[in-house]
Amino acid sequence: MAKPNIVIIGGGLAGLINAIVLSKAGFEVTLIERKKYPFNRVCGEYVSNEVLPFLNGLGINPLIMGAAEINTLKVTSVNGNSLNQKLDLGGFGLSRFKLDELLYQKALAYGTKFILETRVHDVTFKNEKFYIALADKQPLQADLVIGSFGKRSNIDQKLNRKFFYQRSPYLGVKYHIKTQFPNNLIQLDNFEGGYCGISKIEDDLYCLCYLTKNSQLKKHGSIPEMEKMVLHKNAHLKHIFLNSDFVWQKPETINEISFEPKTTIENHILMSGDSAGMITPLCGNGMAIAIHSASLLSQCIIKHTAAGITQISRGNLEKEYTQLWQQNFGNRLFVGRSIQRLFGSNTVSNLAVGLLGNLPSVSGYLIGKTHGKGF
Ligand SMILES: Cc1cc2nc3c(=O)[nH]c(=O)nc-3n(C[C@H](O)[C@H](O)[C@H](O)COP(=O)(O)OP(=O)(O)OC[C@H]3O[C@@H](n4cnc5c(N)ncnc54)[C@H](O)[C@@H]3O)c2cc1C
């Protein structure tokens, strides 16, 4: 029996990794992405080193692309408390502009077919086949569909996913800046209602990315005014804002970011990356989870469809992938949500940073609980 043909919806890290592994294994893979590479996204651009063995195995080395090596975390609170923590595993800083482009070129080289600048409108499943409706193009058919459409997509609404209808208070804002800052440090600065990450990426650039609440933006009327009135109350952050060159005229922004639990399978679509569940950015390893979940899913597909796809093999694939996802990521996402609650208000984050600053073994333990091991 022929290998099933696979359509991947969304070409972020999860979609691109699935495309690379499955195309390399000889599947016919089509990836549909609504944008065109390369492009910027809201993301802190710090990647946990747990992904390096896997990426190196695919012949991908972010360090030769100029990625920064990061091994220290500093967390600050509005009242001036700070804690420093060595990151045992560490990470690297590389812009999504470069990283996604690198993976896109790799997938092309392995034979993935790309349909770019095209939005998937709808996906239906009937008689063991998927029907994928595209904007302004002929519909596609597939034996398997991978949903790697990120935090929130029109497809979530089509699938009636519960989290889509729960309003989320969060807003993400990102800049690339030029500044004076240690190359090996990731700094998390807290402010009322949110936190901001700063770390080195390639060339002479740094990524400055923060998560805040929509209510803060509403209250202050514009992003610059909100930054002045809220973020600048943290002296560390004010110093960065006033002593850096902002490379873009306007920041990248996204809203409605949900950290609620999601399902790994919907109407037989196999969810990968943020579509299956998103860890809070505070933990700095959503990208590692996206890459790892894609690697697990691809291996499951390879294993269960060696003799083609049947109702039974589809059932076994869905069951095993769901178990693997829960075992690997369920607890990390739960701990991430709990830690985020510590950093919602000035008073609690002042206390948390003060307390954890005196208890390096506890902060080390929390970092360990939200991070994985090399895979
Ligand atoms: C403020 C913030 C800061 C963060 N900082 C970090 C960090 O420092 N380190 C870290 O590891 N993680 C961080 N993350 C998390 C990280 O960005 C995500 O976990 C990661 O990008 C998930 O990758 P993905 O492939 O699942 O989704 P994405 O990268 O979001 O890709 C989804 C893709 O699907 C496409 N798409 C959506 N709908 C459709 C459709 N209908 N048709 C076609 N295409 C579609 C989109 O255009 C997009 O390209 C942060 C997140 C936020 C919000």
The ligand as a Tripos MOL2 file, in Angstrom:
@<TRIPOS>MOLECULE
LIG
   53    58     1     0     0
SMALL
NO_CHARGES

@<TRIPOS>ATOM
      1 C1          4.9200   37.0640   23.6630 C.3       1 LIG1
      2 C2          5.4900   35.6900   23.3690 C.ar      1 LIG1
      3 C3          6.8450   35.4310   23.5790 C.ar      1 LIG1
      4 C4          7.3680   34.1670   23.3490 C.ar      1 LIG1
      5 N1          8.6910   33.9290   23.5510 N.ar      1 LIG1
      6 C5          9.2090   32.7040   23.3940 C.ar      1 LIG1
      7 C6         10.5990   32.4410   23.6190 C.ar      1 LIG1
      8 O1         11.4020   33.3330   23.9120 O.2       1 LIG1
      9 N2         11.0340   31.1600   23.4860 N.ar      1 LIG1
     10 C7         10.2060   30.1380   23.1290 C.ar      1 LIG1
     11 O2         10.6760   28.9870   23.0290 O.2       1 LIG1
     12 N3          8.8950   30.3580   22.8470 N.ar      1 LIG1
     13 C8          8.3780   31.6080   22.9710 C.ar      1 LIG1
     14 N4          7.0680   31.8420   22.6920 N.ar      1 LIG1
     15 C9          6.2370   30.7210   22.1960 C.3       1 LIG1
     16 C10         6.5530   30.3820   20.7240 C.3       1 LIG1
     17 O3          6.5010   31.5530   19.9360 O.3       1 LIG1
     18 C11         5.5270   29.3750   20.2010 C.3       1 LIG1
     19 O4          5.3720   28.3350   21.1450 O.3       1 LIG1
     20 C12         5.9740   28.7880   18.8580 C.3       1 LIG1
     21 O5          6.0760   29.8090   17.8990 O.3       1 LIG1
     22 C13         4.9690   27.7400   18.3840 C.3       1 LIG1
     23 O6          5.2330   27.3450   17.0620 O.3       1 LIG1
     24 P1          4.0530   26.7740   16.1640 P.3       1 LIG1
     25 O7          4.6950   26.2270   14.9580 O.co2     1 LIG1
     26 O8          3.1640   25.8980   16.9540 O.co2     1 LIG1
     27 O9          3.1480   28.0530   15.8030 O.3       1 LIG1
     28 P2          3.5060   29.3700   14.9870 P.3       1 LIG1
     29 O10         4.9620   29.6110   14.9600 O.co2     1 LIG1
     30 O11         2.6090   30.4320   15.5250 O.co2     1 LIG1
     31 O12         3.0670   29.0160   13.4890 O.3       1 LIG1
     32 C14         1.7260   28.8490   13.1000 C.3       1 LIG1
     33 C15         1.6240   29.1650   11.6190 C.3       1 LIG1
     34 O13         0.3150   28.8020   11.1180 O.3       1 LIG1
     35 C16        -0.0780   29.7500   10.1370 C.3       1 LIG1
     36 N5         -1.5440   29.6540   10.0030 N.ar      1 LIG1
     37 C17        -2.4910   29.8640   10.9690 C.ar      1 LIG1
     38 N6         -3.7180   29.6420   10.4830 N.ar      1 LIG1
     39 C18        -3.5560   29.2760    9.1780 C.ar      1 LIG1
     40 C19        -4.4650   28.9260    8.1430 C.ar      1 LIG1
     41 N7         -5.7840   28.8810    8.3550 N.pl3     1 LIG1
     42 N8         -3.9720   28.6240    6.9140 N.ar      1 LIG1
     43 C20        -2.6160   28.6630    6.6820 C.ar      1 LIG1
     44 N9         -1.7150   28.9910    7.6320 N.ar      1 LIG1
     45 C21        -2.1750   29.2870    8.8730 C.ar      1 LIG1
     46 C22         0.4410   31.0750   10.6990 C.3       1 LIG1
     47 O14         0.6080   32.0460    9.6790 O.3       1 LIG1
     48 C23         1.7730   30.6540   11.3170 C.3       1 LIG1
     49 O15         2.8600   30.8400   10.4210 O.3       1 LIG1
     50 C24         6.5090   33.1120   22.8870 C.ar      1 LIG1
     51 C25         5.1680   33.3800   22.6350 C.ar      1 LIG1
     52 C26         4.6420   34.6420   22.8710 C.ar      1 LIG1
     53 C27         3.1910   34.8970   22.5970 C.3       1 LIG1
@<TRIPOS>BOND
     1     1     2 1
     2     2     3 ar
     3     2    52 ar
     4     3     4 ar
     5     4     5 ar
     6     4    50 ar
     7     5     6 ar
     8     6     7 ar
     9     6    13 1
    10     7     8 2
    11     7     9 ar
    12     9    10 ar
    13    10    11 2
    14    10    12 ar
    15    12    13 ar
    16    13    14 ar
    17    14    15 1
    18    14    50 ar
    19    15    16 1
    20    16    17 1
    21    16    18 1
    22    18    19 1
    23    18    20 1
    24    20    21 1
    25    20    22 1
    26    22    23 1
    27    23    24 1
    28    24    25 2
    29    24    26 1
    30    24    27 1
    31    27    28 1
    32    28    29 2
    33    28    30 1
    34    28    31 1
    35    31    32 1
    36    32    33 1
    37    33    34 1
    38    33    48 1
    39    34    35 1
    40    35    36 1
    41    35    46 1
    42    36    37 ar
    43    36    45 ar
    44    37    38 ar
    45    38    39 ar
    46    39    40 ar
    47    39    45 ar
    48    40    41 1
    49    40    42 ar
    50    42    43 ar
    51    43    44 ar
    52    44    45 ar
    53    46    47 1
    54    46    48 1
    55    48    49 1
    56    50    51 ar
    57    51    52 ar
    58    52    53 1
@<TRIPOS>SUBSTRUCTURE
     1 LIG1         1 GROUP 0 **** ****
